[in-house]
Amino acid sequence: MTIATDAQFDIFKQEFERWRMAFGLEGYNIYFVQAPLEGCYADIAIHQDLMTACVRMANDIEEDDAKCFDPLKCAKHEALHLLVGRLAEDAGERHITEVEINAATEELVNKLLKLIS
């Protein structure tokens, strides 16, 4: 078992924030936690209605996996989940209107438009 360092967690948080701003997701309140995770290096729980998200990074990484662990890549991955979070939540709703799907899709497309040259 390898313990993720405070420096790695700081890198993870800074990189997540960098991508969050690049994706235009300033309206969310973000909470960061370092905790034991099973089967992943990081995850995110998004509460769309409250515009909050809890982003977690593993603090215990198997020694064999420690060579592959990249806090920069993990942070970007979780920020991308935040980017598509509204669309993912809307898609899971039982009674969603076409207008709501179109609004979420347009929001994502406009954010991607700023990123892709």
Helices and strands as residue ranges (DSSP letters): E 2-3, H 6-22, E 29-35, E 42-47, E 52-58, E 60-61, H 63-66, H 71-83, H 85-92, H 98-115
